[in-house]
Amino acid sequence: MKKIEAIIKPFKLDEVKEALNEVGLKGITVTEAKGFGRQKGHTELYRGAEYVVDFLPKVKLEIVLEDDLVERAIEAIQSAARTGRIGDGKIFVSPVEQAIRIRTGETGTDAI
């Protein structure tokens, strides 16, 4: 099993969710997040005063899935989240040693 964590632009969430659904994913966790990467935020003007917006709104997706779905899920996220502009996001993949469904006690891939 693997865990995919993807940081994407908020307005791309619906497109990414639909793309992942087509791949056959069973579940996804979404968290609102703020952060910055290479773009380092931006400057805005409010009532005549300039201020720096350091942390930009993002959405963090967390998906635990079987190894054979990982590549297709990554491709789905990339194609749906890409705008071609700076700040499109990142995808991280890490191994998952164990998964347990609390309600039933199922473990491993049965739990996801």
N, C-alpha and C positions, 0 to 999 in steps of 0.2 A: 504494500500500500504506500501511497505517496500523499503528501499534502501540498497543494498549490495555494500560494498566497499571491494575489494580484492586486496591485494598486492602480486604479484607473480614474479617469475623469468622471464625475458624477452623472453627467448627461449621457454617458455611454452605457450605463448600467442595464437598461432594458434590452439594448442590442446584444450585450454580452450574455445576459440571462437567457435570451432566446437562442443564441448560438450554442450555449452549453446544454440547453434542453434538447436541441437537435442531436447533440453528441450522445445523449442518453444518460446524463448525470442525474443522480437521485436526490441530491441535496446540496445546498450552498448556504453559507453564512455571510451576511453583509454587514459591515460596520462603517459608519461615517468616520472619516479621519481627516486630519490636516497635516500638511507637511510641505517640504520643498526638496528639490533635487538640484540639478544644474541651473535651473532657471532662477533660483534664489528669490522668488517672490517678485513683486512689482510695486511701483509707486502709484498712488492714487491721489486725486485732489478732492477734498471735501470741505465745502464752505470756505474756499479760498486758502485752505491749509493743505500742505502736502504731507502725506504720511506713507510709510512703507508697509505693505501687506506681506509679512514674512512667510506665513503659513497659508498655503492654498488649499481649498476644499478638495478632498479626494474621497474615494470609496475603496474600502479594502474587502476583497472577496477571499473567503477561505473555503477550500474544497478538499475533502479527503476522498480519494478514489482508488480504484484498482489500477495496478501498474499498466495494464493493457489499454487503459483509456487516457493515460497522461498526455501522450503526444497529440492526440486529437483534441483534447481539452485546451492545451497550450495554443494550438493553431486557431481554435475557435475564439479564444480570448484575444489573441493578437489581431486577427482580422476584424473582429467586431469593435475593438477598443481603439484601433489606430485612426488618428486624424492626420498624421503626417507633420504635426507641429510639436514643439517642445512641450514636455509635461504629459505625454501620453501615458506614462506609467512604467511599472516594472512587474515582472513575474518571477516568483521564487518557488523552487520545488525542493522539498525535503522528505526524507523517509519517515514513515510512521511505523513504530514498532508494534503498537497494539491499539485496537479500538474495541470499546465495550458499549453495548446498548444498555443503558441503565434500567429501563423498564423490563426487559426480558432476560438480560444477562448474556445475550449473544455476543460472540467475540469475533475478531478478525474481520474479513470482508462481509460476513453475515451482518455485522453491526452497522455497516455503512449502507 
